[in-house]
Amino acid sequence: MSRLLLSAAGLLLLSSSSFAAPAHTVKAAAKPAAIICPVTGEKIASVKDAIGSSVYKGKKYYFCCSSCKPAFDASPAKYVKTAAVR
């Protein structure tokens, strides 16, 4: 009788462990891409910290200070050429 109980307990443990996801399948959260001002090249901590934004050819650009947006808006092609792909 005790062998039967031990066997049943062992099967229960083995079957319950098969439902747990293996550790290697858990993915870490992706790191967000850096936001960089196209005018100065300065890093911006987050979209909330950006001082304005502009859209040029379907892509949104964020600025580090209030003087960068008007400079970009006056000549966006100039700054997009020097901006790294983000």
C-alpha positions as CSV (number, residue, x, y, z in Angstrom):
1,M,0.0,0.0,0.0
2,S,2.8,2.4,0.9
3,R,4.5,1.7,-2.5
4,L,1.3,2.6,-4.3
5,L,1.1,5.9,-2.4
6,L,4.7,6.7,-3.1
7,S,4.2,5.9,-6.8
8,A,1.1,8.0,-7.0
9,A,2.9,10.9,-5.3
10,G,5.9,10.6,-7.6
11,L,3.6,10.6,-10.7
12,L,1.8,13.7,-9.4
13,L,5.1,15.6,-8.9
14,L,6.4,14.6,-12.4
15,S,3.2,15.5,-14.1
16,S,2.9,18.9,-12.4
17,S,6.4,19.9,-13.4
18,S,5.7,19.4,-17.1
19,F,3.3,22.4,-17.0
20,A,5.9,24.9,-15.9
21,A,7.6,26.9,-18.7
22,P,11.4,26.2,-19.0
23,A,13.5,29.1,-17.8
24,H,15.2,29.6,-21.2
25,T,11.8,30.5,-22.9
26,V,11.3,33.6,-20.7
27,K,12.4,36.7,-22.6
28,A,13.7,39.8,-21.0
29,A,12.0,43.1,-21.8
30,A,13.6,44.8,-24.8
31,K,15.5,48.0,-24.1
32,P,13.9,51.0,-25.7
33,A,15.9,52.7,-28.4
34,A,17.7,56.0,-27.4
35,I,16.0,59.2,-28.4
36,I,18.5,61.6,-29.9
37,C,18.0,65.2,-30.9
38,P,18.7,65.5,-34.7
39,V,20.0,69.0,-34.3
40,T,22.5,68.7,-31.5
41,G,22.9,64.9,-31.3
42,E,22.1,65.1,-27.5
43,K,20.4,62.1,-25.9
44,I,16.9,62.6,-24.5
45,A,15.9,60.4,-21.5
46,S,12.3,59.8,-22.8
47,V,9.6,61.2,-25.0
48,K,8.2,63.0,-22.0
49,D,11.5,64.8,-21.5
50,A,11.6,66.0,-25.1
51,I,10.9,69.7,-25.8
52,G,8.6,69.3,-28.8
53,S,8.6,67.1,-31.9
54,S,8.2,67.3,-35.7
55,V,7.3,64.9,-38.3
56,Y,9.4,64.7,-41.5
57,K,8.7,62.2,-44.3
58,G,6.5,60.1,-41.9
59,K,9.1,59.9,-39.1
60,K,8.8,61.7,-35.8
61,Y,11.8,63.6,-34.4
62,Y,12.2,64.8,-30.8
63,F,14.2,67.8,-29.6
64,C,16.3,68.5,-26.5
65,C,15.6,72.2,-26.2
66,S,13.2,74.9,-27.5
67,S,15.7,76.3,-30.1
68,C,16.2,72.9,-31.9
69,K,12.6,72.5,-33.1
70,P,12.5,75.8,-35.1
71,A,16.0,75.1,-36.6
72,F,14.9,71.6,-37.7
73,D,11.6,72.9,-39.1
74,A,13.4,75.5,-41.2
75,S,15.7,72.9,-42.8
76,P,14.8,69.3,-41.9
77,A,16.7,67.7,-44.7
78,K,19.9,69.2,-43.4
79,Y,19.5,67.6,-40.0
80,V,18.0,64.3,-41.2
81,K,21.2,63.7,-43.2
82,T,23.4,63.9,-40.1
83,A,21.0,62.1,-37.8
84,A,21.7,58.5,-37.2
85,V,18.9,56.0,-37.9
86,R,16.9,55.6,-34.7
